[in-house]
Amino acid sequence: MQIWNGWGDETVHMDLPPAARRLVRDRVGRGTAREDFPLEKMMARVPGSRLPRHPLITTDPEVRVFHSHGQSLPDWVALRRGNLNRFPDGVAFPATAGEVQKLLCFAREQDVIVIPYGGGTSVVGHLNVPEDDRPVLSLSLERLNRLVSIDPYSRLATFEAGVKGPDIEAQLRAHGFTLGHYPQSFEYSTLGGWVATRSTGQQSSHYGRIESLFAGGEIHTPQGTIDCPPFPASAAGPDLRQLILGSEGRLGILVNTIVKVSPIPERDEVWSFFFPSWRDALEAVRSMAIDGVRYSMIRLSNPIETMTQLVMAGRERTVNLLRQYLRFRNIKDAEGCLCLIGFIGSKRQVAAEKRLTTSILRRNRGISLGRRMGKAWGKNRFRAAYLRNTLWDMGYAVDTVETAVTWDKVTTTMEAIEKAITEGMDRWKERAHIFSHLSHVYPTGSSIYTTFLFRIADSAEEMIARWKAAKTFASRAIIRAGGTISHQHGVGLDHRPYLEAEKGAVGMEILRQAFAHIDPEKRMNPGKLVEE
Ligand SMILES: Cc1cc2nc3c(=O)[nH]c(=O)nc-3n(C[C@H](O)[C@H](O)[C@H](O)COP(=O)(O)OP(=O)(O)OC[C@H]3O[C@@H](n4cnc5c(N)ncnc54)[C@H](O)[C@@H]3O)c2cc1C
């Protein structure tokens, strides 16, 4: 069963080795575990529904609590510390496109706000219930989870948009295909949610980001249906698929989604490499990207993340061996960087790409650590998210900020983000443990993904204030550096104040006018992405 106030399945637990517990305590101070706000009390707080009765809508308080939030840090604080105070008036679970249509008609007739709900894994406030005189309906896509058709000849599959990661792969694998889209939230997030937030998977360097996997589909808007056929290419004016991608529920409900699929590959391998310095490692991965090496993923950790990952994985022996190696090469202990690199393809293709990679990495003083760490990463790729539960129970909160910048700005931006988070926490006389990695590497630049860990405060208000200081300072640092406010998580409420800095006033007006035309009554997920 899914945990109501944290991440994932309640039977899964990720433990932290003693050295990792010591590391966290040394870096940020002793955490104090706080008692969680109980579900029964939360349910008692849910007010009576303002919705008229409807056969497709439930007003059950527990279901309403579950659909009132995503997985952002403010969502966690609201749930765990008990200051969640806005809930949808009802939740609908349509099982057909016809039922979605009926619910949209009901919403129009009864003047109801609709929040499309995929897997509820948003980390930037996409699903929060607005304060409004109108009732709010959460429209869950959970039952729209089938493979509608597959065309192996054109390598296209049509799915209902509420299908979750594991169900997509299971249904495709039966036909010998894969979508290959693996965000860390894979277990719970949905195809419709991926499209609506422009999601990125861990192996997107091989399969493509969701924007290149999304071939077409059908979105039900308050003005009618937009149908995008899966043209392989088109010069017929601006591509409406680009409007749907990243629309964050503002245009309507994506019901059917056509995606490009690939045959299941012969080989899918992840290797680990180690570099004596960040500079060497950065130059190596940039060379791989511009020299056209066909990797499936590159994850380059900075020195603090390298140390943290090794300690958290309980790899003290590896840490000691690396230390000996660094001493032997006369390199300072705190400067080494770990890099995971993946390859997908036939046995021959993988061997060729691996050879090319090894020669590039050697030129940059990289050494191969073999496949063991890559295999461990593969095993835990979706389980690492459960550490957030473990850390919270120890008295620590974890959040992330992410961006993408061109190569000339990668190091300065990463340093500026980390410094900004430190300054935000300084305001509260608190320390944060901060580390970063490059998660997706492109020929023109890279994404930067920074994690910060800090102590839970006594009150929910102070907790949010600490988080806000770090998040605001980091977001401003991203804008100052010329980065995008999000490489993969989207905009929602949390990134909304920074969107104009990258779209400009004219760009923002285009978005506002598009939403106003399709949804003049501001019914579809109002306030997200663009302010009203
Ligand atoms: C532990 C964890 C790890 C994560 N890792 C990644 C990662 O590796 N890569 C990444 O890109 N993101 C990641 N995320 C963020 C999140 O999983 C993505 O944003 C994901 O795409 C959201 O999908 P969802 O189905 O959960 O959508 P939801 O969270 O339910 O909704 C997100 C937005 O999409 C809209 N929406 C959902 N379905 C539809 C639909 N059918 N039609 C119209 N609008 C719709 C909603 O209204 C909302 O605005 C992670 C989140 C967590 C908690």
The ligand as a MOL file (V3000), in Angstrom:
LIG
                    3D

  0  0  0     0  0            999 V3000
M  V30 BEGIN CTAB
M  V30 COUNTS 53 58 0 0 0
M  V30 BEGIN ATOM
M  V30 1 C 11.0270 10.6480 -5.8390 0
M  V30 2 C 10.7820 11.4550 -7.0920 0
M  V30 3 C 11.6610 11.3260 -8.1510 0
M  V30 4 C 11.4360 12.0660 -9.3330 0
M  V30 5 N 12.2820 11.8870 -10.3800 0
M  V30 6 C 12.0490 12.5310 -11.5490 0
M  V30 7 C 12.8860 12.3100 -12.6800 0
M  V30 8 O 13.8290 11.5170 -12.6420 0
M  V30 9 N 12.6010 12.9810 -13.8250 0
M  V30 10 C 11.5320 13.8300 -13.9150 0
M  V30 11 O 11.2910 14.3830 -14.9830 0
M  V30 12 N 10.7430 14.0700 -12.8470 0
M  V30 13 C 10.9560 13.4400 -11.6810 0
M  V30 14 N 10.1310 13.6590 -10.6010 0
M  V30 15 C 9.0150 14.6010 -10.7190 0
M  V30 16 C 7.6820 13.9520 -11.1880 0
M  V30 17 O 7.7290 12.5510 -11.0190 0
M  V30 18 C 7.4130 14.2980 -12.6340 0
M  V30 19 O 7.1180 15.6680 -12.7320 0
M  V30 20 C 6.2820 13.4780 -13.2900 0
M  V30 21 O 6.3080 13.7400 -14.6640 0
M  V30 22 C 4.9070 13.7640 -12.7510 0
M  V30 23 O 4.0380 12.7470 -13.2280 0
M  V30 24 P 2.6840 12.3470 -12.4600 0
M  V30 25 O 1.9880 11.3410 -13.2910 0
M  V30 26 O 2.9790 11.9710 -11.0730 0
M  V30 27 O 1.8890 13.7120 -12.5290 0
M  V30 28 P 1.1990 14.5190 -11.3520 0
M  V30 29 O 2.1950 14.8300 -10.3060 0
M  V30 30 O -0.0380 13.8340 -10.9250 0
M  V30 31 O 0.8090 15.8570 -12.1270 0
M  V30 32 C 1.7850 16.7390 -12.5960 0
M  V30 33 C 1.1300 17.7830 -13.5070 0
M  V30 34 O 0.6730 17.1730 -14.6900 0
M  V30 35 C -0.7320 17.3600 -14.8810 0
M  V30 36 N -1.2650 16.1230 -15.4490 0
M  V30 37 C -1.0540 14.8550 -14.9950 0
M  V30 38 N -1.6820 13.9800 -15.8050 0
M  V30 39 C -2.2990 14.7020 -16.7770 0
M  V30 40 C -3.1130 14.3700 -17.9060 0
M  V30 41 N -3.4150 13.1110 -18.2210 0
M  V30 42 N -3.5850 15.3910 -18.6780 0
M  V30 43 C -3.2830 16.6740 -18.3910 0
M  V30 44 N -2.5190 17.0410 -17.3390 0
M  V30 45 C -2.0280 16.0650 -16.5540 0
M  V30 46 C -1.2600 17.6810 -13.5000 0
M  V30 47 O -2.4270 18.4610 -13.5430 0
M  V30 48 C -0.0940 18.4440 -12.8930 0
M  V30 49 O -0.1420 19.7770 -13.2900 0
M  V30 50 C 10.3380 12.9550 -9.4110 0
M  V30 51 C 9.4680 13.0660 -8.3290 0
M  V30 52 C 9.6880 12.3310 -7.1780 0
M  V30 53 C 8.7180 12.4670 -6.0390 0
M  V30 END ATOM
M  V30 BEGIN BOND
M  V30 1 1 1 2
M  V30 2 1 2 3
M  V30 3 2 2 52
M  V30 4 2 3 4
M  V30 5 1 4 5
M  V30 6 1 4 50
M  V30 7 2 5 6
M  V30 8 1 6 7
M  V30 9 1 6 13
M  V30 10 2 7 8
M  V30 11 1 7 9
M  V30 12 1 9 10
M  V30 13 2 10 11
M  V30 14 1 10 12
M  V30 15 2 12 13
M  V30 16 1 13 14
M  V30 17 1 14 15
M  V30 18 1 14 50
M  V30 19 1 15 16
M  V30 20 1 16 17
M  V30 21 1 16 18
M  V30 22 1 18 19
M  V30 23 1 18 20
M  V30 24 1 20 21
M  V30 25 1 20 22
M  V30 26 1 22 23
M  V30 27 1 23 24
M  V30 28 2 24 25
M  V30 29 1 24 26
M  V30 30 1 24 27
M  V30 31 1 27 28
M  V30 32 2 28 29
M  V30 33 1 28 30
M  V30 34 1 28 31
M  V30 35 1 31 32
M  V30 36 1 32 33
M  V30 37 1 33 34
M  V30 38 1 33 48
M  V30 39 1 34 35
M  V30 40 1 35 36
M  V30 41 1 35 46
M  V30 42 1 36 37
M  V30 43 1 36 45
M  V30 44 2 37 38
M  V30 45 1 38 39
M  V30 46 1 39 40
M  V30 47 2 39 45
M  V30 48 1 40 41
M  V30 49 2 40 42
M  V30 50 1 42 43
M  V30 51 2 43 44
M  V30 52 1 44 45
M  V30 53 1 46 47
M  V30 54 1 46 48
M  V30 55 1 48 49
M  V30 56 2 50 51
M  V30 57 1 51 52
M  V30 58 1 52 53
M  V30 END BOND
M  V30 END CTAB
M  END
